[in-house]
Amino acid sequence: MKKTDIGVIAFMYGICIWFGIMNMRLPADAQIYPRFIIIVLAALTTLYLIKNIVLAKKEGVTSGFGEIFKGFLPRQFFTVLGFALCYLLLLFLIGFYPASVIFMIAVLWRLKIKPLTIGITTAAIMALVFVTFNLVLKVQLLRGLIFDALL
């Protein structure tokens, strides 16, 4: 077990708690799917915690800090970070679906994924999101300022 794993586990439990609190603000009918995802995430984090406890008893605890940035590619990281910041701006301006398509294509292209794979991946994820949120949960995702002004 590495000391860095403790931070990851604490962070994941923090995310579960934060989203759990935010989920309580939703209408009762809209809480089902997010609650399920939160429970799955908490269960997986607990399994990871148990695995690390078992490893700590067998092998002891090591630092792990020396391995964190091993193989780190700064150019790739900061490019994707820039794309993510642009994605947040695009979400606000043009809405979820167009911003997500642009973001996915840009990031996958920058990571040198084949165009056919980019197209299939983007279409499949957008279809899955549309079916899940618009058809099943009946939740409208962000439209953006530009589309709100036009409508």
C-alpha positions as CSV (number, residue, x, y, z in Angstrom):
1,M,0.0,0.0,0.0
2,K,1.2,3.5,-0.8
3,K,0.5,6.6,1.3
4,T,-0.8,8.3,-1.9
5,D,-3.6,5.7,-2.0
6,I,-4.9,7.0,1.3
7,G,-5.4,10.5,-0.3
8,V,-7.1,9.0,-3.3
9,I,-9.5,7.0,-1.1
10,A,-10.3,10.1,1.1
11,F,-10.8,12.2,-2.1
12,M,-13.3,9.6,-3.5
13,Y,-15.3,9.4,-0.2
14,G,-15.3,13.2,-0.2
15,I,-16.8,13.2,-3.8
16,C,-19.4,10.7,-2.7
17,I,-20.4,12.9,0.3
18,W,-20.5,16.1,-1.7
19,F,-22.6,14.6,-4.6
20,G,-24.8,12.9,-2.0
21,I,-25.6,16.3,-0.4
22,M,-26.1,17.9,-3.8
23,N,-28.4,15.0,-4.8
24,M,-30.7,15.7,-1.9
25,R,-31.5,19.1,-3.5
26,L,-33.0,17.4,-6.5
27,P,-36.7,16.4,-6.8
28,A,-37.4,12.9,-5.4
29,D,-37.9,11.4,-8.8
30,A,-34.6,12.7,-10.1
31,Q,-32.6,11.4,-7.2
32,I,-32.7,7.7,-8.1
33,Y,-30.1,7.5,-10.9
34,P,-27.5,9.8,-9.1
35,R,-28.0,7.9,-5.8
36,F,-27.3,4.7,-7.6
37,I,-24.1,6.1,-9.2
38,I,-23.0,7.5,-5.8
39,I,-23.6,4.1,-4.1
40,V,-21.6,2.3,-6.8
41,L,-18.7,4.8,-6.5
42,A,-18.7,4.4,-2.7
43,A,-18.8,0.6,-2.9
44,L,-15.9,0.6,-5.4
45,T,-13.9,3.0,-3.1
46,T,-14.6,0.7,-0.2
47,L,-13.3,-2.3,-2.1
48,Y,-10.2,-0.3,-3.0
49,L,-9.8,0.6,0.7
50,I,-10.1,-3.1,1.7
51,K,-7.6,-4.1,-0.9
52,N,-5.1,-1.5,0.4
53,I,-5.6,-2.6,4.0
54,V,-4.8,-6.2,3.1
55,L,-1.8,-5.1,1.1
56,A,-0.6,-2.9,4.0
57,K,-0.8,-5.9,6.4
58,K,1.2,-8.1,3.9
59,E,3.7,-5.7,2.5
60,G,3.6,-2.6,4.7
61,V,3.1,1.0,3.7
62,T,5.4,2.8,1.3
63,S,5.6,6.4,0.3
64,G,4.5,6.2,-3.3
65,F,5.3,9.9,-3.9
66,G,8.3,9.1,-6.2
67,E,6.0,7.2,-8.6
68,I,3.3,9.9,-8.9
69,F,4.8,11.8,-11.8
70,K,6.7,8.9,-13.4
71,G,5.9,9.0,-17.1
72,F,4.2,12.4,-16.7
73,L,3.8,14.2,-20.1
74,P,3.5,17.9,-19.3
75,R,2.6,19.0,-22.8
76,Q,-0.2,16.5,-23.1
77,F,-1.5,17.3,-19.6
78,F,-1.6,21.0,-20.1
79,T,-3.1,20.7,-23.6
80,V,-6.0,18.6,-22.2
81,L,-6.3,21.0,-19.2
82,G,-6.7,23.9,-21.7
83,F,-9.3,21.9,-23.6
84,A,-11.2,21.3,-20.4
85,L,-11.2,25.0,-19.5
86,C,-12.4,25.8,-23.0
87,Y,-15.1,23.1,-22.6
88,L,-16.4,24.8,-19.5
89,L,-16.7,28.1,-21.4
90,L,-18.4,26.4,-24.3
91,L,-20.9,24.7,-22.0
92,F,-21.9,28.2,-20.8
93,L,-22.1,29.6,-24.3
94,I,-23.4,26.9,-26.6
95,G,-24.7,24.2,-24.3
96,F,-23.9,20.6,-23.4
97,Y,-24.3,18.7,-26.6
98,P,-22.3,20.9,-29.0
99,A,-19.7,21.6,-26.4
100,S,-19.3,18.0,-25.5
101,V,-19.0,16.9,-29.2
102,I,-16.3,19.6,-29.8
103,F,-14.5,18.7,-26.6
104,M,-14.4,15.0,-27.3
105,I,-13.3,15.4,-30.9
106,A,-10.6,17.9,-30.0
107,V,-9.2,15.8,-27.1
108,L,-9.3,12.5,-28.9
109,W,-7.7,14.1,-32.0
110,R,-5.0,15.6,-29.9
111,L,-4.3,12.2,-28.3
112,K,-3.8,10.9,-31.8
113,I,-6.8,8.6,-31.9
114,K,-7.9,7.4,-35.4
115,P,-10.8,9.5,-36.9
116,L,-13.1,6.5,-37.3
117,T,-12.7,5.7,-33.6
118,I,-13.2,9.3,-32.7
119,G,-16.5,9.4,-34.7
120,I,-17.8,6.1,-33.2
121,T,-16.8,7.0,-29.6
122,T,-18.3,10.5,-29.8
123,A,-21.6,9.3,-31.4
124,A,-22.0,6.4,-29.0
125,I,-21.4,8.5,-25.9
126,M,-23.6,11.3,-27.1
127,A,-26.4,8.8,-27.9
128,L,-26.0,7.2,-24.5
129,V,-26.2,10.6,-22.7
130,F,-29.2,11.6,-24.8
131,V,-31.1,8.4,-24.1
132,T,-30.2,8.5,-20.4
133,F,-30.9,12.1,-19.6
134,N,-33.5,13.2,-22.2
135,L,-35.5,10.1,-22.7
136,V,-35.2,8.1,-19.5
137,L,-34.7,10.7,-16.8
138,K,-36.4,13.6,-18.7
139,V,-33.7,16.0,-17.6
140,Q,-32.9,18.9,-19.9
141,L,-29.1,19.6,-20.1
142,L,-27.6,23.0,-20.5
143,R,-28.6,24.8,-23.7
144,G,-26.2,27.7,-23.4
145,L,-26.6,31.5,-23.6
146,I,-26.5,31.6,-27.4
147,F,-29.3,29.1,-27.9
148,D,-31.3,30.6,-25.0
149,A,-31.0,34.0,-26.7
150,L,-32.2,32.6,-30.0
151,L,-35.2,30.8,-28.6
